């Protein structure tokens, strides 16, 4: 049975991009995220997430 990570709850105390950093940790741990979660979190952190890896955006991607 496949398990998908749930969307983290956002709160005023969580920090500006803490939700995106939590999703990055989940992604790097190998858990499945929805495509929208990957797109929104990686964009918020100015990163590219692909193949289970995260890298900063460079060049035209940024």
C-alpha positions in Angstrom: 0.0 0.0 0.0 1.4 3.4 -1.0 1.4 6.2 1.5 1.3 9.8 0.4 2.6 12.6 2.6 -0.1 14.9 3.9 0.1 18.6 3.4 1.7 20.2 6.4 -0.5 22.5 8.5 0.5 26.1 8.1 0.5 28.4 11.2 1.6 31.9 12.0 4.3 30.4 14.3 5.7 28.1 11.6 7.9 30.7 9.9 7.7 32.0 6.4 8.8 29.0 4.4 8.8 26.3 7.1 6.0 24.4 5.3 8.3 24.2 2.2 11.3 23.0 4.2 9.1 20.3 5.8 8.0 19.1 2.4 11.7 19.1 1.2 12.6 16.8 4.2 9.7 14.5 3.3 10.7 14.4 -0.4 14.3 13.7 0.4 13.2 10.9 2.7 11.7 9.2 -0.3 8.1 9.6 0.5 5.6 10.4 -2.3 4.4 14.0 -2.7 1.7 15.2 -5.0 3.0 17.1 -8.1 1.4 20.3 -6.8 3.2 20.0 -3.5 6.6 19.5 -5.3 6.0 22.4 -7.6 4.9 24.9 -4.9 7.5 24.0 -2.3 10.4 23.9 -4.8 9.4 27.3 -6.2 9.0 28.8 -2.7 12.6 27.7 -1.9 14.0 28.6 -5.4 15.0 25.1 -6.0 14.5 22.3 -8.6 13.3 19.0 -7.2 13.9 16.0 -9.6 14.7 12.4 -9.2 14.7 12.5 -5.4 17.2 15.4 -5.3 17.0 19.1 -4.6 19.2 21.7 -6.2 19.2 25.5 -6.4 17.7 27.1 -9.5 20.4 28.5 -11.9 20.4 30.5 -15.1 17.1 30.9 -16.8 15.2 28.7 -14.3 15.7 31.3 -11.5 
